[in-house]
Amino acid sequence: MDTFFEQIIVRKPKAVELVFRALMIATGVLAVIVMLFIATFRLMGAFSGFFVPLAFGLGVGLYFALKSSYVEYEYSLTNGYFDIDKIIGKRKRKRMISTSCAKFEEFGSYDENKQRLASRQFDTKILAANLMDNDLYYAVVRHKDLGAVLIVIQPDERVKTGLKKFMPRQVQKDVLSRD
């Protein structure tokens, strides 16, 4: 019987990102109003007609820039293969990693092991979670293209149980002894 689990994690924006979005909206709206004002009252003479399409283009560009600042992560577990995709603005998908759970060298609570992991060297770090939340988990994997990879995820119980099912026995023992 096939095993398939999928989970979406919506990344929560940081305070700096929220301020940046607000400034971007305020600046964009102000610029569009000024351009439409110039076009309406013909303040730039013959060039005033160019400000209407320019204002429209700026508005559309602002919309897409704001939309692309929303990020989600999708975890997919299919018959022992674990994939993480980054979804930008609900329209663009980028595969971050695809690996077999059998290649997991370590798996456990990220919160308990954060200090130990910070002192280690990894070729690639994949942070596909809300790092300020609790109940984060990590996995260490050897990947043919990415090298030594640290993966930080926020799995629900279904995904966590599915991952444990396909891990090597020694990694399962290490996880189960801590749980």
N, C-alpha and C positions, 0 to 999 in steps of 0.2 A: 504494500500500500504506500502511495506517495505521501510525503510529508511536505506541507507548504504552510509557512507562516509569513505574515507581512505586518509591518508596523510603521506608522508615520509619526515622526517627532517634529513638531513645529518649533523652530528655534526662536527663543524669546529675545527681542532686541535689547541691547545694553542701553543705559541712560545716554551715553554719547551718541549712539545711533538715533535715538529718539529726538535728541536736540538737533542733530544734523538733518533729519527728515523735516522737522518743523522749520528750520532755517531755509531749507531747499524749497519748501512749499511757499513760505512767505516771500522769498526772493523771486521765485518764478511767477507767482501771482502779481506781484508788484511790477515786474518787467513786462508781463502781458498787458496789464492795465496801461502802463506808460506807452507801450507800442501802439495799442489801440487808440489811445488819446492823440498821439502824434498823427496817426492815419486819419482819424475822424476830423481833426481840425486843420489838417494839411500844414503842419508846422515845419515840415522839411521840404516843402514845395513839391517838385516833381517826384522826389524819392518817397513821399508819404505812402504811395500805393504799395511799396515793398514791405511795409510794416505789418499789414494784415496777414499775409502768408507766413511772415517771420514769427508773428505772435502765435499763430496756429501751430507752427512747427515747434516752437518752444513749449507750448502747452502739451503737445503730444509727447515730446521728448521728456518732459518732466513726469508725465504719467508713467512712461515705461521705466524711467530711472527709479521712481518710487516703487513701482511694482517689482523691480528686480532686487530690491533690498529685502524682500521677504524670502526667507530660506526655510526649507523643510528637509529632513533626512528620512529616507525610506530604507528600512531593513527588510531583506527578503531571505528567508531560509527555505531552500528547496532541496530535499533529499541529501542533506549534509553540506550543501554549498551555501555560503553566506555572502550576500551582496549588500553593499551600502551605496546608495545613490544620493546625490545632493540635488534637490529640486529648487530652482531659482525662479521666483515669481510665478509658480504653478504652470510654467510653460517650457522651461529648459531643464533638461535632466543631464547630469554628469555622473558617470560611474566613478566612485572613489576607490573601491576595492571589490574584488571578487576572489574568494578563497574557499578552500575546503576546511570544514571544521576539524578534520583529521590533522591539519597542520598547526592547530593551536598548540603552542608550547606552554602558555600560562593563561589562566582565566580566573578572575576573582573580583572582589569589591575594589573599586577604584579609590574610594574614600579611605579605606584602611591602608592602601599601598601607595598613596600619592607621593609621599616623601621618598620611598625606595625607588619608585619609577622615575622621579625627577632627576635622580643622580645617575641614571643609566643613559647610554647613548642609543638612539634609534635612527635608522636611515630615514624613516617616514613616520609622522604622527598624524593619525586621522581622528579628529575630535568631532564626532557626529552626535552631539548631545547638548543639552543645556547644562553647561559646566557649573552653574551656580546651584543646581538642584541636587538633591540627595539621591541615593540609590543608583549611582553610576557603576558601571562595570567596565573592566578592561580585558583585552586579550592581546597576547604577544604572538605574532605570526612571522614565519619566514616566507617571504613572497618572492617569486622568481624575478619580477621586474622592480619591486619596491624595496627589496632587502629586508632588514629587520623592521617590523612595523608594530607600532603601538596603536591599538584601536580603543577608543573610549566611546562607549555606547550607553544608552538608557533603555534597556529592554524591559518589556512587560513580562509577566510570568510565563506566558505561552512561548515567547521567543527564547527566554532564558532556559526553560525546560527543553526546548527543541535543540538549542545549541549544546547543552550538556549531553544530550542523547548521542550526538555524533562526534564528540571529542575523544581523543585518545584516553585509554583507561587511567593512565597515571594522572592526567590533568583532571579527569572526573573525580578521582580519589582525593586530590588536593582540594578541589572545590567542595566536595561533599563533607570533608573533614572540617572545613571552616563554617559551613552552613548550619 
